[in-house]
Amino acid sequence: MGQTSTEAKREVEQTRAHLGETLEALQLRARRNLDIKTQLQTNRALQVGIGALVLAVTGFAVFGYRARQRRSPAERLVRRLKLNELRERLNDFRDDASAWASAQRRIVKADGKTKVEVQSREGIARRLLISAAEAALTALAAGYARRLIGGASTPHERGHAAVSKKR
């Protein structure tokens, strides 16, 4: 019986040692599989996927940059000042004003009275308003263009300009 208990103890110790080695091997494998650096070094599909993603993002960035550079300075200025939207609004205003003037003429004809004085005042007021809006837009665009052009000079030129202004 003594020999059986020692054999049993030895068997238990061997089984423990074997289970310990198996557990260490499983832990090492799990660490390797979950380690990002190891995965990046060994997994070709992951390397190709990340490379394609980086290439696509870079391509989109270069495409956007080149599209911006192709625009002329005038197009960039129009885009920044949103002149197309302002032009559309002015056209809408002009259409509304002409419709209103047309309605006034129909009312005058229906009344049988001649209100030429009212119509001429409305025409003058409308033309003045449109001219004022165009002048304001032109002044705004000129100021913005000066600011863009003034910002494009080098710091050395700005220093020289400051010295020449003091003279």
C-alpha positions as CSV (number, residue, x, y, z in Angstrom):
1,M,0.0,0.0,0.0
2,G,2.9,2.4,0.6
3,Q,4.1,1.9,-2.9
4,T,0.7,2.6,-4.3
5,S,0.4,5.9,-2.4
6,T,3.9,7.0,-3.5
7,E,3.0,6.1,-7.1
8,A,-0.2,8.0,-6.8
9,K,1.6,11.0,-5.4
10,R,4.2,10.8,-8.2
11,E,1.4,10.5,-10.8
12,V,-0.4,13.5,-9.3
13,E,2.8,15.5,-9.4
14,Q,3.4,14.6,-13.0
15,T,-0.1,15.5,-13.9
16,R,0.2,18.9,-12.1
17,A,3.5,19.6,-14.0
18,H,2.0,18.6,-17.3
19,L,-1.1,20.8,-16.6
20,G,1.1,23.7,-15.5
21,E,3.2,23.5,-18.8
22,T,-0.1,23.3,-20.8
23,L,-1.5,26.3,-19.0
24,E,1.8,28.3,-19.6
25,A,1.7,27.4,-23.3
26,L,-2.0,28.5,-23.6
27,Q,-1.2,31.8,-21.9
28,L,1.7,32.4,-24.2
29,R,-0.4,31.7,-27.3
30,A,-3.2,34.0,-26.0
31,R,-0.7,36.8,-25.4
32,R,0.7,36.4,-28.9
33,N,-2.7,36.3,-30.5
34,L,-3.9,39.4,-28.6
35,D,-0.7,41.4,-29.0
36,I,-1.2,44.1,-31.7
37,K,2.5,44.4,-32.5
38,T,2.9,40.7,-33.0
39,Q,-0.2,40.6,-35.2
40,L,1.1,43.4,-37.3
41,Q,4.4,41.6,-37.8
42,T,3.0,38.2,-38.7
43,N,-0.5,38.7,-40.2
44,R,-0.2,39.5,-43.9
45,A,-3.9,40.1,-44.4
46,L,-3.9,42.7,-41.6
47,Q,-0.8,44.4,-43.1
48,V,-2.4,44.6,-46.6
49,G,-5.6,45.9,-45.1
50,I,-3.9,48.7,-43.2
51,G,-1.7,49.5,-46.2
52,A,-4.8,49.8,-48.4
53,L,-6.5,52.0,-45.9
54,V,-3.5,54.4,-45.6
55,L,-3.2,54.5,-49.4
56,A,-6.9,55.3,-49.8
57,V,-6.8,58.1,-47.2
58,T,-3.7,59.6,-48.7
59,G,-5.2,59.4,-52.2
60,F,-8.4,61.3,-51.1
61,A,-6.2,63.9,-49.4
62,V,-4.1,64.4,-52.5
63,F,-7.1,64.5,-54.7
64,G,-8.8,67.2,-52.5
65,Y,-5.6,69.3,-52.4
66,R,-5.1,69.2,-56.1
67,A,-8.7,70.0,-56.8
68,R,-8.3,73.1,-54.6
69,Q,-5.1,74.2,-56.3
70,R,-6.8,74.0,-59.7
71,R,-9.2,76.8,-58.8
72,S,-8.1,80.2,-59.9
73,P,-7.8,82.9,-57.3
74,A,-11.0,84.5,-58.6
75,E,-12.9,81.3,-58.2
76,R,-11.6,80.9,-54.7
77,L,-12.6,84.5,-53.9
78,V,-16.1,83.9,-55.3
79,R,-16.4,80.7,-53.3
80,R,-15.2,82.4,-50.0
81,L,-17.4,85.4,-50.4
82,K,-20.4,83.3,-51.6
83,L,-21.0,85.7,-54.4
84,N,-23.1,83.3,-56.4
85,E,-25.6,83.1,-53.5
86,L,-25.7,86.9,-53.3
87,R,-26.2,87.2,-57.0
88,E,-29.1,84.7,-56.8
89,R,-30.6,86.7,-54.0
90,L,-30.3,90.0,-55.9
91,N,-31.9,88.4,-59.0
92,D,-34.8,87.2,-56.8
93,F,-35.1,90.7,-55.4
94,R,-35.1,92.1,-58.9
95,D,-37.8,89.6,-60.0
96,D,-39.9,90.5,-57.0
97,A,-39.5,94.2,-57.7
98,S,-40.5,93.8,-61.3
99,A,-43.5,91.7,-60.4
100,W,-44.5,94.3,-57.9
101,A,-44.1,97.1,-60.4
102,S,-46.1,95.1,-62.9
103,A,-48.9,94.6,-60.4
104,Q,-48.9,98.3,-59.7
105,R,-49.3,99.1,-63.4
106,R,-52.2,96.7,-63.6
107,I,-53.8,98.3,-60.6
108,V,-53.3,101.8,-62.1
109,K,-54.9,100.6,-65.4
110,A,-57.8,99.1,-63.6
111,D,-58.4,102.3,-61.6
112,G,-58.2,104.3,-64.8
113,K,-55.8,106.8,-63.2
114,T,-52.4,107.5,-64.3
115,K,-49.9,107.3,-61.5
116,V,-46.7,107.7,-63.5
117,E,-45.1,109.6,-60.6
118,V,-45.5,106.6,-58.2
119,Q,-44.0,104.2,-60.8
120,S,-41.1,106.4,-61.6
121,R,-40.3,106.8,-57.9
122,E,-40.5,103.0,-57.4
123,G,-38.2,102.5,-60.5
124,I,-35.7,105.0,-59.2
125,A,-35.7,103.5,-55.7
126,R,-35.3,100.0,-57.0
127,R,-32.4,101.0,-59.2
128,L,-30.7,102.8,-56.4
129,L,-31.1,99.8,-54.1
130,I,-29.6,97.5,-56.6
131,S,-26.7,99.9,-57.3
132,A,-26.1,100.2,-53.6
133,A,-26.0,96.4,-53.2
134,E,-23.6,96.0,-56.1
135,A,-21.3,98.7,-54.7
136,A,-21.3,97.1,-51.3
137,L,-20.4,93.7,-52.8
138,T,-17.7,95.2,-54.9
139,A,-16.2,97.0,-51.9
140,L,-16.3,93.9,-49.9
141,A,-14.7,91.8,-52.6
142,A,-12.0,94.5,-53.1
143,G,-11.2,94.6,-49.4
144,Y,-11.1,90.8,-49.2
145,A,-8.8,90.6,-52.2
146,R,-6.5,93.3,-50.7
147,R,-6.4,91.2,-47.5
148,L,-5.6,88.1,-49.4
149,I,-2.9,89.7,-51.5
150,G,-1.4,91.5,-48.5
151,G,-1.3,88.3,-46.6
152,A,0.6,86.6,-49.4
153,S,3.7,88.8,-49.1
154,T,6.7,87.4,-47.2
155,P,7.6,88.7,-43.7
156,H,10.7,90.3,-45.2
157,E,8.7,92.3,-47.6
158,R,6.3,93.4,-44.9
159,G,9.2,94.7,-42.8
160,H,10.5,96.6,-45.8
161,A,7.1,98.0,-46.5
162,A,6.8,99.2,-42.9
163,V,10.2,100.9,-43.1
164,S,9.2,102.6,-46.4
165,K,5.9,103.8,-44.9
166,K,7.8,105.5,-42.0
167,R,9.9,107.6,-44.4
